[in-house]
């Protein structure tokens, strides 16, 4: 995942967007007790958590990003799967999920362009 994270972060920075890698998120229990820290793969412009996966995006990955959203003041998340055989996205309440297959420079340009377009048109 780290190569994908670095590549996407690099492309987003080149587009002039503010991106933080391995962004710390404090996780709290219902009663306000600090349970621990988690780290989102990317945090875009202080408003969008991006989580990258190399395997199928299932309930576990969706639950992970939903925990990030519920544990922080951030309202939007993007779940990108680089291990799928097709390009798709779907809305999961506050999470937008993208499934993407393969990795090469041209494809990363496409993915980063899609993220930038989603960001500029929806945020």
PLY file of the C-alpha trace (Angstrom):
ply
format ascii 1.0
element vertex 123
property float x
property float y
property float z
element edge 122
property int vertex1
property int vertex2
end_header
0.00 0.00 0.00
2.85 2.41 0.74
3.88 2.76 -2.93
0.29 3.54 -3.91
-0.02 5.98 -1.01
3.22 7.76 -1.96
2.27 7.89 -5.65
-1.20 9.30 -5.04
0.10 11.80 -2.46
2.75 12.94 -4.94
0.20 13.45 -7.73
-2.17 15.37 -5.45
0.67 17.63 -4.25
1.65 18.28 -7.87
-1.95 19.40 -8.44
-1.50 21.95 -5.67
-3.62 20.18 -3.06
-2.66 19.90 0.59
-2.18 16.25 1.54
-0.96 14.60 4.74
0.17 11.00 4.87
-0.47 8.65 7.82
-2.76 11.19 9.45
-3.34 10.38 13.14
-6.94 9.97 14.28
-7.80 9.55 17.94
-10.43 6.87 18.54
-12.79 7.36 21.49
-15.28 5.07 23.20
-18.93 6.12 23.46
-18.25 7.50 26.95
-15.42 9.72 25.69
-12.55 7.50 26.85
-9.56 7.58 24.50
-9.12 4.06 23.13
-6.06 4.75 20.99
-4.78 6.18 17.76
-5.35 5.03 14.20
-3.76 6.41 11.08
-5.60 7.26 7.87
-3.48 6.73 4.76
-4.11 10.23 3.39
-5.87 13.38 4.54
-6.77 15.84 1.78
-7.09 19.56 2.40
-8.13 19.00 6.02
-11.53 17.70 4.89
-11.29 14.27 3.24
-9.90 11.01 4.64
-8.55 8.71 1.93
-7.95 5.05 2.73
-6.16 2.81 0.20
-6.55 -0.95 -0.12
-4.88 -3.58 -2.29
-7.47 -6.26 -1.63
-11.22 -6.26 -1.97
-13.16 -3.47 -0.33
-15.58 -5.24 1.93
-17.32 -4.61 5.20
-14.04 -4.51 7.14
-12.52 -1.72 5.02
-15.77 0.21 5.05
-16.01 -0.16 8.83
-12.44 1.09 9.22
-13.06 4.34 7.39
-16.43 4.81 9.09
-14.65 4.56 12.47
-12.25 7.28 11.26
-15.18 9.49 10.28
-17.10 8.92 13.51
-13.97 9.48 15.60
-13.11 12.81 14.00
-14.84 15.99 12.90
-14.19 14.95 9.27
-17.40 14.27 7.33
-16.12 12.72 4.10
-14.08 9.64 3.25
-12.80 8.05 0.09
-11.99 4.35 -0.01
-9.82 3.38 -2.98
-9.23 -0.26 -3.87
-6.25 -0.86 -6.14
-6.92 -4.60 -6.25
-10.16 -4.77 -8.21
-10.58 -5.89 -11.80
-12.71 -2.87 -12.68
-13.09 0.83 -11.94
-16.15 1.62 -9.89
-17.36 3.86 -7.14
-20.34 3.79 -4.83
-21.64 5.84 -1.99
-21.56 4.34 1.51
-23.29 6.97 3.59
-20.36 9.34 4.09
-17.84 7.16 2.25
-17.16 7.18 -1.47
-15.60 3.92 -2.56
-13.47 3.48 -5.67
-12.21 0.15 -6.93
-9.24 0.22 -9.24
-7.07 -2.51 -10.73
-3.39 -2.48 -11.64
-0.73 0.10 -11.11
1.28 2.06 -13.61
2.10 5.71 -14.05
-0.64 6.40 -16.59
-3.21 4.73 -14.39
-2.06 6.68 -11.33
-2.51 9.86 -13.37
-6.07 8.72 -14.09
-6.76 7.92 -10.42
-5.29 11.19 -9.18
-7.29 13.10 -11.81
-10.47 11.33 -10.66
-9.75 12.21 -7.01
-9.00 15.82 -7.92
-12.18 16.05 -9.99
-14.30 14.52 -7.21
-12.69 16.88 -4.72
-13.22 20.03 -6.75
-16.78 19.15 -7.81
-18.10 17.85 -4.51
-16.30 19.66 -1.73
0 1
1 2
2 3
3 4
4 5
5 6
6 7
7 8
8 9
9 10
10 11
11 12
12 13
13 14
14 15
15 16
16 17
17 18
18 19
19 20
20 21
21 22
22 23
23 24
24 25
25 26
26 27
27 28
28 29
29 30
30 31
31 32
32 33
33 34
34 35
35 36
36 37
37 38
38 39
39 40
40 41
41 42
42 43
43 44
44 45
45 46
46 47
47 48
48 49
49 50
50 51
51 52
52 53
53 54
54 55
55 56
56 57
57 58
58 59
59 60
60 61
61 62
62 63
63 64
64 65
65 66
66 67
67 68
68 69
69 70
70 71
71 72
72 73
73 74
74 75
75 76
76 77
77 78
78 79
79 80
80 81
81 82
82 83
83 84
84 85
85 86
86 87
87 88
88 89
89 90
90 91
91 92
92 93
93 94
94 95
95 96
96 97
97 98
98 99
99 100
100 101
101 102
102 103
103 104
104 105
105 106
106 107
107 108
108 109
109 110
110 111
111 112
112 113
113 114
114 115
115 116
116 117
117 118
118 119
119 120
120 121
121 122
